[in-house]
Amino acid sequence: MTPYCWFDYKTVIVSGASSGIGKGLVKKLISDHACTVIGIARNETKMKKLVAELGDKARFFSYALFDVSIKENWEAFEKELRQKHIQPDLLINNAGILPKFDKFINYSLDDVNRAMQINFYSCVYSMNALMPLLMESRSAGIVNIASSAALCSLAGTSIYSASKAALKSLTESIREECRGRCYVGLVCPGFTKTDIFSNQKKGKESDASEKALQMVSTSCDRMVTDIIHGIWRRRSNMVFGIDARLMDSTGKVFGVLVPWASSIVIRAAHLQMFSDVFDDEEGMSAVQMMDRLKERIPGRRRN
Ligand SMILES: NC(=O)c1ccc[n+]([C@@H]2O[C@H](COP(=O)([O-])OP(=O)(O)OC[C@H]3O[C@@H](n4cnc5c(N)ncnc54)[C@H](OP(=O)(O)O)[C@@H]3O)[C@@H](O)[C@H]2O)c1
C-alpha cells in the first residue's frame, strides 16, 4: 500500500472501465488504494477480461453494463445502489469517444449528437442522478475526464473539442457550487496510447511523422498514475501529457495563433489521422463549401 490517501478504502464508480484509462484506473484504485470499484461500460467480454486480470483482487470489483448516454440508465443505477445500501464516495466520469478527425462540414448531425451525448450529456446524467447520494459521503468527490482538446481546438476536432469544452465549463461551475462539500476535479489528458484511436486513419509506423506522434503520446500507465496522483492531491484542473501541457501554456500566451500554427505543422507532417481534414482544402471554393454545408442540413442523409 502507498502512504495514506483520502480515497483509500472508499467506494469508487468509474465509467468507461472496460478499456484504456478507465481500466487502468480500476486496477490502480484496487491494488494501490484498496478501493471497492464499480465499473461501467457496455462490453461484457472486456469486463470479464478485466475481472480475470484482477485475479484475487476481483472481489473488490463489480460492474454494471449500460450505455452512459441514456439518462434512464443512470437513474436505474442510482436506485440499485440505494436498494443495495451501497454508498459511493467518488465518481469518475471517464467514458468517452473520439469521432474520426474530419472537417465540420463532413459530420452529420447524428455524429454531433453522438459525441455530445457520450462525452457531455453522460456526465450531466450521471451527476444529476448520483450527486445527492454522493453528498451523503463524508469524503465525496467527482472527477470528470475531459481532454486537452477542451483547452485548444484544432482543425478536425470540432465536435470532440466542443463536447469536452462543454464538460470543462460544467465541471468548473459545479466545483464552486460544491466547494467545501465535495471535491470536483477536471482532467485534461493529451494523446494517450489507448484503443480510442482505433477508428482513426493510420499511417505506416516507419513514417517520421507517425513516430513523432508516438513520441509525444503518453503511455496509458503513465497517464493513469498522473491522474491518481492528481486526485490524491485534490487538484482542480489537471493537464497531463507533454502535448497537452504545450497546448495549454502556448494557448494562454499566443491564443488563436496556436490552432493556426498546429494546422501548419500537421499539414506539413502529412499525418494520416488528419488526412481528411487537410487534403482537399486548397482546391475547395467558398461556393463548394456552402454546397457541402447545405447537404448537411437536418433531414438529408450523409453520403
Ligand atoms: N486516449 C487519449 O488520447 C485521450 C486524450 C484525451 C482525453 N481522453 C479521454 O479519456 C477518456 C478515456 O479514453 P480512453 O483513451 O481510455 O478510451 P478507450 O480505450 O476507447 O475507452 C473508452 C471507454 O469508454 C467506454 N464507453 C464508450 N462509450 C460508451 C457508452 N456509450 N456507454 C458506456 N461506456 C462507453 C468504453 O466501453 P465499452 O466500449 O465497453 O462500452 C471504454 O471502456 C475518454 O473520455 C477520452 O475522451 C483520451
The ligand as an SDF file (V2000), in Angstrom:
LIG
                    3D

 48 52  0  0  0  0  0  0  0  0999 V2000
   -6.5780    8.3900  -25.2280 N   0  0  0  0  0  0  0  0  0  0  0  0
   -6.4150    9.6880  -25.4040 C   0  0  0  0  0  0  0  0  0  0  0  0
   -5.5090   10.1440  -26.1480 O   0  0  0  0  0  0  0  0  0  0  0  0
   -7.3060   10.6620  -24.6840 C   0  0  0  0  0  0  0  0  0  0  0  0
   -6.9420   12.0220  -24.6980 C   0  0  0  0  0  0  0  0  0  0  0  0
   -7.7470   12.9350  -24.0520 C   0  0  0  0  0  0  0  0  0  0  0  0
   -8.8900   12.5240  -23.4000 C   0  0  0  0  0  0  0  0  0  0  0  0
   -9.2340   11.2060  -23.4000 N   0  0  0  0  0  0  0  0  0  0  0  0
  -10.4770   10.8420  -22.7210 C   0  0  0  0  0  0  0  0  0  0  0  0
  -10.2300    9.8220  -21.7820 O   0  0  0  0  0  0  0  0  0  0  0  0
  -11.3930    9.0080  -21.6320 C   0  0  0  0  0  0  0  0  0  0  0  0
  -10.9970    7.5460  -21.7680 C   0  0  0  0  0  0  0  0  0  0  0  0
  -10.4690    7.3490  -23.0570 O   0  0  0  0  0  0  0  0  0  0  0  0
   -9.5650    6.0990  -23.4780 P   0  0  0  0  0  0  0  0  0  0  0  0
   -8.4590    6.6480  -24.2960 O   0  0  0  0  0  0  0  0  0  0  0  0
   -9.2960    5.2550  -22.3250 O   0  0  0  0  0  0  0  0  0  0  0  0
  -10.5760    5.3970  -24.4960 O   0  0  0  0  0  0  0  0  0  0  0  0
  -10.9550    3.8600  -24.7580 P   0  0  0  0  0  0  0  0  0  0  0  0
   -9.7920    2.9650  -24.5030 O   0  0  0  0  0  0  0  0  0  0  0  0
  -11.5890    3.8370  -26.0930 O   0  0  0  0  0  0  0  0  0  0  0  0
  -12.0500    3.5780  -23.6340 O   0  0  0  0  0  0  0  0  0  0  0  0
  -13.2960    4.2190  -23.6780 C   0  0  0  0  0  0  0  0  0  0  0  0
  -14.1960    3.5970  -22.6240 C   0  0  0  0  0  0  0  0  0  0  0  0
  -15.4550    4.2720  -22.6650 O   0  0  0  0  0  0  0  0  0  0  0  0
  -16.4900    3.2930  -22.7330 C   0  0  0  0  0  0  0  0  0  0  0  0
  -17.6270    3.8300  -23.4640 N   0  0  0  0  0  0  0  0  0  0  0  0
  -17.6400    4.4830  -24.6490 C   0  0  0  0  0  0  0  0  0  0  0  0
  -18.8900    4.8160  -24.9990 N   0  0  0  0  0  0  0  0  0  0  0  0
  -19.7030    4.3500  -24.0100 C   0  0  0  0  0  0  0  0  0  0  0  0
  -21.0940    4.3670  -23.7960 C   0  0  0  0  0  0  0  0  0  0  0  0
  -21.9400    4.9400  -24.6680 N   0  0  0  0  0  0  0  0  0  0  0  0
  -21.5980    3.8040  -22.6720 N   0  0  0  0  0  0  0  0  0  0  0  0
  -20.7690    3.1960  -21.7790 C   0  0  0  0  0  0  0  0  0  0  0  0
  -19.4290    3.1670  -21.9220 N   0  0  0  0  0  0  0  0  0  0  0  0
  -18.9010    3.7320  -23.0220 C   0  0  0  0  0  0  0  0  0  0  0  0
  -15.8550    2.0930  -23.4300 C   0  0  0  0  0  0  0  0  0  0  0  0
  -16.5070    0.9010  -23.0340 O   0  0  0  0  0  0  0  0  0  0  0  0
  -17.4430   -0.0370  -23.9450 P   0  0  0  0  0  0  0  0  0  0  0  0
  -16.9500    0.0490  -25.3340 O   0  0  0  0  0  0  0  0  0  0  0  0
  -17.2700   -1.3930  -23.3100 O   0  0  0  0  0  0  0  0  0  0  0  0
  -18.7990    0.4890  -23.7450 O   0  0  0  0  0  0  0  0  0  0  0  0
  -14.4500    2.1270  -22.8740 C   0  0  0  0  0  0  0  0  0  0  0  0
  -14.4120    1.4320  -21.6430 O   0  0  0  0  0  0  0  0  0  0  0  0
  -12.3760    9.4770  -22.7130 C   0  0  0  0  0  0  0  0  0  0  0  0
  -13.3320   10.3310  -22.1210 O   0  0  0  0  0  0  0  0  0  0  0  0
  -11.4990   10.2570  -23.6760 C   0  0  0  0  0  0  0  0  0  0  0  0
  -12.2160   11.2600  -24.3650 O   0  0  0  0  0  0  0  0  0  0  0  0
   -8.4660   10.2590  -24.0160 C   0  0  0  0  0  0  0  0  0  0  0  0
  1  2  1  0
  2  3  2  0
  2  4  1  0
  4  5  1  0
  4 48  2  0
  5  6  2  0
  6  7  1  0
  7  8  2  0
  8  9  1  0
  8 48  1  0
  9 10  1  0
  9 46  1  0
 10 11  1  0
 11 12  1  0
 11 44  1  0
 12 13  1  0
 13 14  1  0
 14 15  2  0
 14 16  1  0
 14 17  1  0
 17 18  1  0
 18 19  2  0
 18 20  1  0
 18 21  1  0
 21 22  1  0
 22 23  1  0
 23 24  1  0
 23 42  1  0
 24 25  1  0
 25 26  1  0
 25 36  1  0
 26 27  1  0
 26 35  1  0
 27 28  2  0
 28 29  1  0
 29 30  1  0
 29 35  2  0
 30 31  1  0
 30 32  2  0
 32 33  1  0
 33 34  2  0
 34 35  1  0
 36 37  1  0
 36 42  1  0
 37 38  1  0
 38 39  2  0
 38 40  1  0
 38 41  1  0
 42 43  1  0
 44 45  1  0
 44 46  1  0
 46 47  1  0
M  CHG  2   8   1  16  -1
M  END
$$$$
